[in-house]
Amino acid sequence: MSEPKADPVLNAAIMKVVNNQLRGNNPPQTGQTFKRLMAAGHSEQEAKRLIACVVSAEVFDVLKQQQPFNLERFVKALDKLPTLPWEEEE
């Protein structure tokens, strides 16, 4: 079975969120995580992709649980990068 194709519109929206968080330093943990990933040898593109995975997981959780954005959960997931949120569930 083949991997599902990423939706380019959804991907662009998630990357816009990442870029806005970095530009606005809100939350500051996004920028701190970006710098940490870059210092660990990840490219700018890969660091942003990893952060986008956390953004996507948080959006999924918000929709699934019908609860507001959870900054604490989001920051915990950022702190675990490059381990992705769904990797620890397996």
Gaussian input, Z-matrix of N, CA and C with variables (Angstrom, degrees):
# hf/3-21g

backbone

0 1
 N
 C     1     B1
 C     2     B2     1     A1
 N     3     B3     2     A2     1     D1
 C     4     B4     3     A3     2     D2
 C     5     B5     4     A4     3     D3
 N     6     B6     5     A5     4     D4
 C     7     B7     6     A6     5     D5
 C     8     B8     7     A7     6     D6
 N     9     B9     8     A8     7     D7
 C    10    B10     9     A9     8     D8
 C    11    B11    10    A10     9     D9
 N    12    B12    11    A11    10    D10
 C    13    B13    12    A12    11    D11
 C    14    B14    13    A13    12    D12
 N    15    B15    14    A14    13    D13
 C    16    B16    15    A15    14    D14
 C    17    B17    16    A16    15    D15
 N    18    B18    17    A17    16    D16
 C    19    B19    18    A18    17    D17
 C    20    B20    19    A19    18    D18
 N    21    B21    20    A20    19    D19
 C    22    B22    21    A21    20    D20
 C    23    B23    22    A22    21    D21
 N    24    B24    23    A23    22    D22
 C    25    B25    24    A24    23    D23
 C    26    B26    25    A25    24    D24
 N    27    B27    26    A26    25    D25
 C    28    B28    27    A27    26    D26
 C    29    B29    28    A28    27    D27
 N    30    B30    29    A29    28    D28
 C    31    B31    30    A30    29    D29
 C    32    B32    31    A31    30    D30
 N    33    B33    32    A32    31    D31
 C    34    B34    33    A33    32    D32
 C    35    B35    34    A34    33    D33
 N    36    B36    35    A35    34    D34
 C    37    B37    36    A36    35    D35
 C    38    B38    37    A37    36    D36
 N    39    B39    38    A38    37    D37
 C    40    B40    39    A39    38    D38
 C    41    B41    40    A40    39    D39
 N    42    B42    41    A41    40    D40
 C    43    B43    42    A42    41    D41
 C    44    B44    43    A43    42    D42
 N    45    B45    44    A44    43    D43
 C    46    B46    45    A45    44    D44
 C    47    B47    46    A46    45    D45
 N    48    B48    47    A47    46    D46
 C    49    B49    48    A48    47    D47
 C    50    B50    49    A49    48    D48
 N    51    B51    50    A50    49    D49
 C    52    B52    51    A51    50    D50
 C    53    B53    52    A52    51    D51
 N    54    B54    53    A53    52    D52
 C    55    B55    54    A54    53    D53
 C    56    B56    55    A55    54    D54
 N    57    B57    56    A56    55    D55
 C    58    B58    57    A57    56    D56
 C    59    B59    58    A58    57    D57
 N    60    B60    59    A59    58    D58
 C    61    B61    60    A60    59    D59
 C    62    B62    61    A61    60    D60
 N    63    B63    62    A62    61    D61
 C    64    B64    63    A63    62    D62
 C    65    B65    64    A64    63    D63
 N    66    B66    65    A65    64    D64
 C    67    B67    66    A66    65    D65
 C    68    B68    67    A67    66    D66
 N    69    B69    68    A68    67    D67
 C    70    B70    69    A69    68    D68
 C    71    B71    70    A70    69    D69
 N    72    B72    71    A71    70    D70
 C    73    B73    72    A72    71    D71
 C    74    B74    73    A73    72    D72
 N    75    B75    74    A74    73    D73
 C    76    B76    75    A75    74    D74
 C    77    B77    76    A76    75    D75
 N    78    B78    77    A77    76    D76
 C    79    B79    78    A78    77    D77
 C    80    B80    79    A79    78    D78
 N    81    B81    80    A80    79    D79
 C    82    B82    81    A81    80    D80
 C    83    B83    82    A82    81    D81
 N    84    B84    83    A83    82    D82
 C    85    B85    84    A84    83    D83
 C    86    B86    85    A85    84    D84
 N    87    B87    86    A86    85    D85
 C    88    B88    87    A87    86    D86
 C    89    B89    88    A88    87    D87
 N    90    B90    89    A89    88    D88
 C    91    B91    90    A90    89    D89
 C    92    B92    91    A91    90    D90
 N    93    B93    92    A92    91    D91
 C    94    B94    93    A93    92    D92
 C    95    B95    94    A94    93    D93
 N    96    B96    95    A95    94    D94
 C    97    B97    96    A96    95    D95
 C    98    B98    97    A97    96    D96
 N    99    B99    98    A98    97    D97
 C   100   B100    99    A99    98    D98
 C   101   B101   100   A100    99    D99
 N   102   B102   101   A101   100   D100
 C   103   B103   102   A102   101   D101
 C   104   B104   103   A103   102   D102
 N   105   B105   104   A104   103   D103
 C   106   B106   105   A105   104   D104
 C   107   B107   106   A106   105   D105
 N   108   B108   107   A107   106   D106
 C   109   B109   108   A108   107   D107
 C   110   B110   109   A109   108   D108
 N   111   B111   110   A110   109   D109
 C   112   B112   111   A111   110   D110
 C   113   B113   112   A112   111   D111
 N   114   B114   113   A113   112   D112
 C   115   B115   114   A114   113   D113
 C   116   B116   115   A115   114   D114
 N   117   B117   116   A116   115   D115
 C   118   B118   117   A117   116   D116
 C   119   B119   118   A118   117   D117
 N   120   B120   119   A119   118   D118
 C   121   B121   120   A120   119   D119
 C   122   B122   121   A121   120   D120
 N   123   B123   122   A122   121   D121
 C   124   B124   123   A123   122   D122
 C   125   B125   124   A124   123   D123
 N   126   B126   125   A125   124   D124
 C   127   B127   126   A126   125   D125
 C   128   B128   127   A127   126   D126
 N   129   B129   128   A128   127   D127
 C   130   B130   129   A129   128   D128
 C   131   B131   130   A130   129   D129
 N   132   B132   131   A131   130   D130
 C   133   B133   132   A132   131   D131
 C   134   B134   133   A133   132   D132
 N   135   B135   134   A134   133   D133
 C   136   B136   135   A135   134   D134
 C   137   B137   136   A136   135   D135
 N   138   B138   137   A137   136   D136
 C   139   B139   138   A138   137   D137
 C   140   B140   139   A139   138   D138
 N   141   B141   140   A140   139   D139
 C   142   B142   141   A141   140   D140
 C   143   B143   142   A142   141   D141
 N   144   B144   143   A143   142   D142
 C   145   B145   144   A144   143   D143
 C   146   B146   145   A145   144   D144
 N   147   B147   146   A146   145   D145
 C   148   B148   147   A147   146   D146
 C   149   B149   148   A148   147   D147
 N   150   B150   149   A149   148   D148
 C   151   B151   150   A150   149   D149
 C   152   B152   151   A151   150   D150
 N   153   B153   152   A152   151   D151
 C   154   B154   153   A153   152   D152
 C   155   B155   154   A154   153   D153
 N   156   B156   155   A155   154   D154
 C   157   B157   156   A156   155   D155
 C   158   B158   157   A157   156   D156
 N   159   B159   158   A158   157   D157
 C   160   B160   159   A159   158   D158
 C   161   B161   160   A160   159   D159
 N   162   B162   161   A161   160   D160
 C   163   B163   162   A162   161   D161
 C   164   B164   163   A163   162   D162
 N   165   B165   164   A164   163   D163
 C   166   B166   165   A165   164   D164
 C   167   B167   166   A166   165   D165
 N   168   B168   167   A167   166   D166
 C   169   B169   168   A168   167   D167
 C   170   B170   169   A169   168   D168
 N   171   B171   170   A170   169   D169
 C   172   B172   171   A171   170   D170
 C   173   B173   172   A172   171   D171
 N   174   B174   173   A173   172   D172
 C   175   B175   174   A174   173   D173
 C   176   B176   175   A175   174   D174
 N   177   B177   176   A176   175   D175
 C   178   B178   177   A177   176   D176
 C   179   B179   178   A178   177   D177
 N   180   B180   179   A179   178   D178
 C   181   B181   180   A180   179   D179
 C   182   B182   181   A181   180   D180
 N   183   B183   182   A182   181   D181
 C   184   B184   183   A183   182   D182
 C   185   B185   184   A184   183   D183
 N   186   B186   185   A185   184   D184
 C   187   B187   186   A186   185   D185
 C   188   B188   187   A187   186   D186
 N   189   B189   188   A188   187   D187
 C   190   B190   189   A189   188   D188
 C   191   B191   190   A190   189   D189
 N   192   B192   191   A191   190   D190
 C   193   B193   192   A192   191   D191
 C   194   B194   193   A193   192   D192
 N   195   B195   194   A194   193   D193
 C   196   B196   195   A195   194   D194
 C   197   B197   196   A196   195   D195
 N   198   B198   197   A197   196   D196
 C   199   B199   198   A198   197   D197
 C   200   B200   199   A199   198   D198
 N   201   B201   200   A200   199   D199
 C   202   B202   201   A201   200   D200
 C   203   B203   202   A202   201   D201
 N   204   B204   203   A203   202   D202
 C   205   B205   204   A204   203   D203
 C   206   B206   205   A205   204   D204
 N   207   B207   206   A206   205   D205
 C   208   B208   207   A207   206   D206
 C   209   B209   208   A208   207   D207
 N   210   B210   209   A209   208   D208
 C   211   B211   210   A210   209   D209
 C   212   B212   211   A211   210   D210
 N   213   B213   212   A212   211   D211
 C   214   B214   213   A213   212   D212
 C   215   B215   214   A214   213   D213
 N   216   B216   215   A215   214   D214
 C   217   B217   216   A216   215   D215
 C   218   B218   217   A217   216   D216
 N   219   B219   218   A218   217   D217
 C   220   B220   219   A219   218   D218
 C   221   B221   220   A220   219   D219
 N   222   B222   221   A221   220   D220
 C   223   B223   222   A222   221   D221
 C   224   B224   223   A223   222   D222
 N   225   B225   224   A224   223   D223
 C   226   B226   225   A225   224   D224
 C   227   B227   226   A226   225   D225
 N   228   B228   227   A227   226   D226
 C   229   B229   228   A228   227   D227
 C   230   B230   229   A229   228   D228
 N   231   B231   230   A230   229   D229
 C   232   B232   231   A231   230   D230
 C   233   B233   232   A232   231   D231
 N   234   B234   233   A233   232   D232
 C   235   B235   234   A234   233   D233
 C   236   B236   235   A235   234   D234
 N   237   B237   236   A236   235   D235
 C   238   B238   237   A237   236   D236
 C   239   B239   238   A238   237   D237
 N   240   B240   239   A239   238   D238
 C   241   B241   240   A240   239   D239
 C   242   B242   241   A241   240   D240
 N   243   B243   242   A242   241   D241
 C   244   B244   243   A243   242   D242
 C   245   B245   244   A244   243   D243
 N   246   B246   245   A245   244   D244
 C   247   B247   246   A246   245   D245
 C   248   B248   247   A247   246   D246
 N   249   B249   248   A248   247   D247
 C   250   B250   249   A249   248   D248
 C   251   B251   250   A250   249   D249
 N   252   B252   251   A251   250   D250
 C   253   B253   252   A252   251   D251
 C   254   B254   253   A253   252   D252
 N   255   B255   254   A254   253   D253
 C   256   B256   255   A255   254   D254
 C   257   B257   256   A256   255   D255
 N   258   B258   257   A257   256   D256
 C   259   B259   258   A258   257   D257
 C   260   B260   259   A259   258   D258
 N   261   B261   260   A260   259   D259
 C   262   B262   261   A261   260   D260
 C   263   B263   262   A262   261   D261
 N   264   B264   263   A263   262   D262
 C   265   B265   264   A264   263   D263
 C   266   B266   265   A265   264   D264
 N   267   B267   266   A266   265   D265
 C   268   B268   267   A267   266   D266
 C   269   B269   268   A268   267   D267

   B1=1.4560
   B2=1.5296
   B3=1.3071
   B4=1.4614
   B5=1.5273
   B6=1.3328
   B7=1.4681
   B8=1.5251
   B9=1.3365
   B10=1.4658
   B11=1.5264
   B12=1.3124
   B13=1.4643
   B14=1.5221
   B15=1.3185
   B16=1.4631
   B17=1.5263
   B18=1.2968
   B19=1.4599
   B20=1.5241
   B21=1.3350
   B22=1.4664
   B23=1.5311
   B24=1.3112
   B25=1.4673
   B26=1.5285
   B27=1.3159
   B28=1.4624
   B29=1.5257
   B30=1.3262
   B31=1.4689
   B32=1.5310
   B33=1.3196
   B34=1.4725
   B35=1.5296
   B36=1.3325
   B37=1.4740
   B38=1.5264
   B39=1.3257
   B40=1.4670
   B41=1.5323
   B42=1.3228
   B43=1.4732
   B44=1.5291
   B45=1.3369
   B46=1.4661
   B47=1.5267
   B48=1.3263
   B49=1.4669
   B50=1.5272
   B51=1.3430
   B52=1.4689
   B53=1.5228
   B54=1.3214
   B55=1.4685
   B56=1.5269
   B57=1.3335
   B58=1.4717
   B59=1.5272
   B60=1.3374
   B61=1.4611
   B62=1.5323
   B63=1.3228
   B64=1.4616
   B65=1.5256
   B66=1.3177
   B67=1.4684
   B68=1.5277
   B69=1.3350
   B70=1.4508
   B71=1.5215
   B72=1.3414
   B73=1.4645
   B74=1.5329
   B75=1.3439
   B76=1.4545
   B77=1.5161
   B78=1.2984
   B79=1.4543
   B80=1.5300
   B81=1.3059
   B82=1.4650
   B83=1.5318
   B84=1.3123
   B85=1.4604
   B86=1.5288
   B87=1.3287
   B88=1.4610
   B89=1.5254
   B90=1.3211
   B91=1.4622
   B92=1.5166
   B93=1.3174
   B94=1.4653
   B95=1.5269
   B96=1.3245
   B97=1.4599
   B98=1.5174
   B99=1.3224
   B100=1.4638
   B101=1.5302
   B102=1.3230
   B103=1.4720
   B104=1.5300
   B105=1.3239
   B106=1.4743
   B107=1.5212
   B108=1.3178
   B109=1.4648
   B110=1.5289
   B111=1.3200
   B112=1.4732
   B113=1.5311
   B114=1.3168
   B115=1.4687
   B116=1.5257
   B117=1.3307
   B118=1.4664
   B119=1.5286
   B120=1.3416
   B121=1.4555
   B122=1.5181
   B123=1.3131
   B124=1.4631
   B125=1.5252
   B126=1.3180
   B127=1.4635
   B128=1.5263
   B129=1.3178
   B130=1.4665
   B131=1.5222
   B132=1.3204
   B133=1.4588
   B134=1.5289
   B135=1.3334
   B136=1.4582
   B137=1.5280
   B138=1.3265
   B139=1.4647
   B140=1.5265
   B141=1.3151
   B142=1.4636
   B143=1.5237
   B144=1.3311
   B145=1.4582
   B146=1.5279
   B147=1.3292
   B148=1.4628
   B149=1.5303
   B150=1.3201
   B151=1.4626
   B152=1.5275
   B153=1.3301
   B154=1.4639
   B155=1.5262
   B156=1.3168
   B157=1.4687
   B158=1.5265
   B159=1.3276
   B160=1.4640
   B161=1.5375
   B162=1.3213
   B163=1.4653
   B164=1.5303
   B165=1.3312
   B166=1.4610
   B167=1.5235
   B168=1.3273
   B169=1.4635
   B170=1.5198
   B171=1.3329
   B172=1.4670
   B173=1.5279
   B174=1.3165
   B175=1.4662
   B176=1.5296
   B177=1.3194
   B178=1.4630
   B179=1.5286
   B180=1.3324
   B181=1.4675
   B182=1.5316
   B183=1.3190
   B184=1.4691
   B185=1.5306
   B186=1.3221
   B187=1.4610
   B188=1.5254
   B189=1.3255
   B190=1.4653
   B191=1.5315
   B192=1.3278
   B193=1.4641
   B194=1.5268
   B195=1.3287
   B196=1.4653
   B197=1.5260
   B198=1.3496
   B199=1.4579
   B200=1.5214
   B201=1.3284
   B202=1.4662
   B203=1.5306
   B204=1.3159
   B205=1.4649
   B206=1.5196
   B207=1.3371
   B208=1.4602
   B209=1.5311
   B210=1.3269
   B211=1.4636
   B212=1.5276
   B213=1.3071
   B214=1.4642
   B215=1.5254
   B216=1.3224
   B217=1.4598
   B218=1.5342
   B219=1.3351
   B220=1.4603
   B221=1.5256
   B222=1.3307
   B223=1.4705
   B224=1.5261
   B225=1.3248
   B226=1.4699
   B227=1.5220
   B228=1.3250
   B229=1.4657
   B230=1.5226
   B231=1.3389
   B232=1.4687
   B233=1.5267
   B234=1.3197
   B235=1.4695
   B236=1.5238
   B237=1.3236
   B238=1.4631
   B239=1.5273
   B240=1.3309
   B241=1.4626
   B242=1.5205
   B243=1.3112
   B244=1.4583
   B245=1.5311
   B246=1.3287
   B247=1.4633
   B248=1.5177
   B249=1.3152
   B250=1.4573
   B251=1.5290
   B252=1.3419
   B253=1.4655
   B254=1.5307
   B255=1.2916
   B256=1.4596
   B257=1.5249
   B258=1.3208
   B259=1.4614
   B260=1.5239
   B261=1.3069
   B262=1.4561
   B263=1.5300
   B264=1.3386
   B265=1.4617
   B266=1.5255
   B267=1.3277
   B268=1.4644
   B269=1.4846
   A1=108.44
   A2=117.70
   A3=121.18
   A4=110.96
   A5=114.05
   A6=121.24
   A7=109.33
   A8=117.98
   A9=118.89
   A10=109.88
   A11=115.55
   A12=121.07
   A13=109.78
   A14=115.40
   A15=120.52
   A16=109.25
   A17=116.00
   A18=122.11
   A19=107.67
   A20=118.93
   A21=120.39
   A22=113.55
   A23=118.02
   A24=120.84
   A25=109.46
   A26=116.13
   A27=120.40
   A28=110.79
   A29=116.16
   A30=120.65
   A31=110.52
   A32=117.08
   A33=120.94
   A34=110.81
   A35=116.83
   A36=120.49
   A37=110.57
   A38=116.98
   A39=120.70
   A40=109.67
   A41=117.44
   A42=120.20
   A43=110.48
   A44=116.96
   A45=119.97
   A46=109.79
   A47=116.72
   A48=120.82
   A49=109.90
   A50=116.49
   A51=120.96
   A52=110.02
   A53=117.07
   A54=120.79
   A55=111.76
   A56=117.24
   A57=120.61
   A58=111.14
   A59=116.72
   A60=119.89
   A61=110.28
   A62=116.70
   A63=120.24
   A64=111.21
   A65=116.39
   A66=121.04
   A67=111.27
   A68=117.25
   A69=121.28
   A70=114.02
   A71=115.71
   A72=121.62
   A73=110.59
   A74=114.45
   A75=120.60
   A76=110.35
   A77=118.17
   A78=127.26
   A79=110.90
   A80=117.56
   A81=120.46
   A82=112.83
   A83=117.50
   A84=120.70
   A85=111.84
   A86=117.36
   A87=119.79
   A88=109.53
   A89=117.22
   A90=120.91
   A91=112.01
   A92=116.72
   A93=120.73
   A94=110.18
   A95=116.38
   A96=121.00
   A97=110.38
   A98=116.82
   A99=121.45
   A100=109.98
   A101=116.76
   A102=120.59
   A103=111.33
   A104=116.82
   A105=121.26
   A106=110.81
   A107=116.70
   A108=120.31
   A109=111.36
   A110=116.60
   A111=120.75
   A112=109.70
   A113=117.49
   A114=121.32
   A115=111.19
   A116=116.59
   A117=121.12
   A118=112.17
   A119=116.32
   A120=119.26
   A121=115.91
   A122=117.42
   A123=119.95
   A124=109.13
   A125=116.44
   A126=120.47
   A127=108.98
   A128=116.67
   A129=121.20
   A130=110.23
   A131=116.54
   A132=121.42
   A133=111.15
   A134=117.48
   A135=121.18
   A136=111.07
   A137=117.45
   A138=120.30
   A139=110.03
   A140=117.01
   A141=120.49
   A142=110.91
   A143=118.13
   A144=121.42
   A145=110.38
   A146=116.43
   A147=120.03
   A148=111.15
   A149=116.66
   A150=120.54
   A151=110.04
   A152=116.93
   A153=121.18
   A154=111.23
   A155=117.26
   A156=120.49
   A157=110.67
   A158=116.61
   A159=120.54
   A160=109.87
   A161=116.79
   A162=120.40
   A163=109.54
   A164=116.71
   A165=121.17
   A166=111.48
   A167=116.67
   A168=120.62
   A169=110.89
   A170=117.37
   A171=120.68
   A172=110.02
   A173=117.34
   A174=120.36
   A175=109.67
   A176=116.57
   A177=121.16
   A178=110.45
   A179=116.81
   A180=120.41
   A181=111.75
   A182=116.86
   A183=120.93
   A184=109.71
   A185=116.62
   A186=120.27
   A187=111.64
   A188=116.23
   A189=121.20
   A190=111.39
   A191=116.01
   A192=120.57
   A193=113.13
   A194=116.68
   A195=123.07
   A196=111.11
   A197=113.56
   A198=121.81
   A199=108.55
   A200=117.18
   A201=119.80
   A202=112.11
   A203=114.31
   A204=122.33
   A205=109.76
   A206=116.29
   A207=121.42
   A208=108.13
   A209=116.34
   A210=121.01
   A211=111.24
   A212=117.77
   A213=120.52
   A214=111.27
   A215=117.45
   A216=122.04
   A217=110.69
   A218=116.09
   A219=121.78
   A220=110.72
   A221=117.05
   A222=121.73
   A223=110.46
   A224=117.92
   A225=120.52
   A226=110.50
   A227=116.84
   A228=120.71
   A229=110.97
   A230=117.68
   A231=120.44
   A232=110.28
   A233=116.61
   A234=121.25
   A235=112.18
   A236=117.18
   A237=121.16
   A238=113.19
   A239=117.50
   A240=119.67
   A241=110.45
   A242=120.25
   A243=127.79
   A244=115.86
   A245=118.66
   A246=119.20
   A247=108.07
   A248=116.50
   A249=121.09
   A250=111.05
   A251=116.98
   A252=120.57
   A253=113.65
   A254=117.93
   A255=120.90
   A256=112.66
   A257=119.31
   A258=121.35
   A259=111.95
   A260=117.77
   A261=119.96
   A262=112.17
   A263=117.16
   A264=121.35
   A265=111.81
   A266=116.45
   A267=120.42
   A268=112.76
   D1=134.68
   D2=-176.54
   D3=-84.83
   D4=155.70
   D5=177.98
   D6=-67.29
   D7=141.57
   D8=175.51
   D9=-66.57
   D10=145.37
   D11=179.45
   D12=-77.79
   D13=141.26
   D14=177.51
   D15=-71.03
   D16=141.61
   D17=177.44
   D18=-80.88
   D19=116.01
   D20=-176.61
   D21=-62.94
   D22=-31.54
   D23=179.49
   D24=-70.44
   D25=-45.20
   D26=178.17
   D27=-64.02
   D28=-42.94
   D29=178.14
   D30=-59.38
   D31=-44.64
   D32=179.63
   D33=-62.66
   D34=-38.77
   D35=-179.92
   D36=-66.38
   D37=-43.22
   D38=-179.92
   D39=-66.10
   D40=-40.95
   D41=179.34
   D42=-66.65
   D43=-31.77
   D44=176.51
   D45=-65.31
   D46=-39.75
   D47=176.92
   D48=-60.90
   D49=-46.57
   D50=179.63
   D51=-59.55
   D52=-49.27
   D53=-178.83
   D54=-62.86
   D55=-38.48
   D56=177.61
   D57=-65.92
   D58=-40.20
   D59=178.10
   D60=-63.86
   D61=-41.67
   D62=179.67
   D63=-67.25
   D64=-45.78
   D65=-178.12
   D66=-65.22
   D67=-41.41
   D68=-177.47
   D69=-88.65
   D70=-3.79
   D71=-176.30
   D72=50.79
   D73=44.02
   D74=-177.93
   D75=-141.38
   D76=108.71
   D77=-0.54
   D78=-77.64
   D79=152.74
   D80=-177.32
   D81=-62.09
   D82=-23.47
   D83=-179.40
   D84=-64.71
   D85=-25.64
   D86=177.23
   D87=-65.33
   D88=-46.51
   D89=178.25
   D90=-65.40
   D91=-39.20
   D92=178.12
   D93=-63.01
   D94=-41.54
   D95=179.08
   D96=-66.40
   D97=-41.37
   D98=178.09
   D99=-58.14
   D100=-48.29
   D101=179.85
   D102=-63.41
   D103=-39.60
   D104=179.34
   D105=-63.88
   D106=-44.28
   D107=179.87
   D108=-65.55
   D109=-40.75
   D110=177.74
   D111=-63.40
   D112=-43.10
   D113=179.52
   D114=-64.59
   D115=-27.42
   D116=179.42
   D117=-82.44
   D118=-0.34
   D119=174.93
   D120=104.94
   D121=2.28
   D122=177.32
   D123=-77.94
   D124=144.67
   D125=175.48
   D126=-69.94
   D127=164.33
   D128=176.95
   D129=-57.29
   D130=-45.14
   D131=-178.94
   D132=-62.84
   D133=-43.66
   D134=-179.51
   D135=-68.46
   D136=-39.92
   D137=178.33
   D138=-61.33
   D139=-43.63
   D140=178.17
   D141=-66.66
   D142=-36.94
   D143=178.44
   D144=-63.51
   D145=-42.65
   D146=178.83
   D147=-63.29
   D148=-44.00
   D149=177.55
   D150=-63.13
   D151=-39.20
   D152=178.10
   D153=-61.13
   D154=-33.46
   D155=176.46
   D156=-63.08
   D157=-38.88
   D158=178.31
   D159=-69.07
   D160=-41.95
   D161=176.81
   D162=-58.98
   D163=-46.17
   D164=-179.71
   D165=-60.90
   D166=-43.71
   D167=179.63
   D168=-63.46
   D169=-39.03
   D170=179.60
   D171=-67.83
   D172=-42.54
   D173=177.18
   D174=-59.72
   D175=-44.32
   D176=178.52
   D177=-59.10
   D178=-47.08
   D179=-179.95
   D180=-62.85
   D181=-41.11
   D182=179.32
   D183=-60.88
   D184=-45.05
   D185=-179.36
   D186=-69.53
   D187=-42.83
   D188=-177.49
   D189=-65.18
   D190=-44.02
   D191=-175.89
   D192=-91.63
   D193=-6.42
   D194=-178.51
   D195=49.77
   D196=47.99
   D197=177.85
   D198=-127.20
   D199=162.55
   D200=179.40
   D201=-69.24
   D202=164.38
   D203=175.12
   D204=-49.16
   D205=135.09
   D206=-177.46
   D207=-113.26
   D208=99.07
   D209=-176.84
   D210=-60.16
   D211=-41.02
   D212=-178.73
   D213=-61.38
   D214=-45.70
   D215=177.84
   D216=-63.30
   D217=-41.25
   D218=-179.92
   D219=-62.28
   D220=-46.19
   D221=-178.85
   D222=-66.38
   D223=-39.54
   D224=177.33
   D225=-60.26
   D226=-40.56
   D227=178.53
   D228=-67.75
   D229=-39.43
   D230=176.22
   D231=-61.35
   D232=-42.07
   D233=-178.05
   D234=-62.91
   D235=-26.45
   D236=-177.88
   D237=-86.37
   D238=-10.93
   D239=179.25
   D240=-59.90
   D241=140.99
   D242=16.71
   D243=-85.68
   D244=6.25
   D245=172.46
   D246=-72.78
   D247=124.60
   D248=-176.34
   D249=-79.29
   D250=151.56
   D251=-175.44
   D252=-53.66
   D253=-38.86
   D254=-176.45
   D255=-82.75
   D256=-12.09
   D257=179.45
   D258=-71.72
   D259=-31.66
   D260=-178.08
   D261=-78.49
   D262=-13.93
   D263=179.03
   D264=-78.42
   D265=-21.49
   D266=-175.11
   D267=-73.68

